Amino acid sequence: VELSCIIKSTVTPEPRIEWKKIRDGETSYVFFDNKMQGDFVTRAEILSRTSLVIKNTTRMDTATYRCEVAAPYDTKTIDEINIQLTVQ
């Protein structure tokens, strides 16, 4: 499955991008400090700098995924998007 976080324009040369998983009120890192975290290390990757690809998805992957972008040199320094993933 591919979850896309599209950055339209930025002045910041390398904006910081983080992905988080929110399930049952618990938030955990998926992609932090430029590397995959937890069980995503072996089954997920970042494409085109912003899209999260999760391989071999299961019902345990059903959650809200949040992409957070920090661009300190831009007018809007931080933004986020939530994507609801439901695996049947």
N, C-alpha and C positions, 0 to 999 in steps of 0.2 A: 504494500500500500504506500502511496506517496502523498505526503501532506506538504502543501506549498505555503511558504511565507515569502511573499513577493515585496521587494523593496523597490519602490518606484524611482526615487532619486535620493541621493545623499551627498553631502559635501564631505563628510567624514570618509577618509580613504578606506579604512577597514572597520566598519561598524561591528560591535560585539553582538553576536547572535547566540541565544540560548533557547533550548527547547525543554519544556517541563511537561510532566504527565500528572494530571489531577484525577484521582479516582477515590471515591468514598471519603472525600474531605482531606485526603492525604496528597501532598505535592512532593514529587520526586524529580530529580534531574534526569533527562534523557541525553541531552547534549550540553556540556558545560566545559568552559576553559579549553575550547577547540577539540574536545574528544567526547566520545560516547561514554555513557555511564551505566553502571549496573548490568542487567541482563541484555541491554541493548548493544553492548560492546561487540558481541559476536553476530548480531543479526540486524543491525541498522547502519545506515550511512547517510552522509549529507551529500546531496547533489547540487551542483551549481551554487554552492555557498550558502543556500538558504532552505532548500527542500529536504524534508526528512523522509527517508525511505525505510520502512520496517518490513523485513522479510519474515516469512513463516508466521503471519499474524494468527493469534488465537483469541478466544473470548476474553482472556486476561488482559488483552491490549485495549479492550473497550474502555474509553476514558475521554476526558477533555485534554487536548494537547495545546499548550500555549507556546507560541513563538514570541520571544521578547527581543527587540532590537534596540541597542543603545548606540547613538550616534552623537557624541559629545560636541562636535563642531557644527551641528545642524540647529536650526531654529527649534524644531521639535526634537529634543534630545533622547526621548525614549518613547517606544510605541510597542504595542502587543496585539496579537490576534489569537482568539481561541477557536479551535477546530474540534468538533465532537466526532469521535470515531466510534462506530458501532460495528463490532465483528459478530456475525450471526453464526 
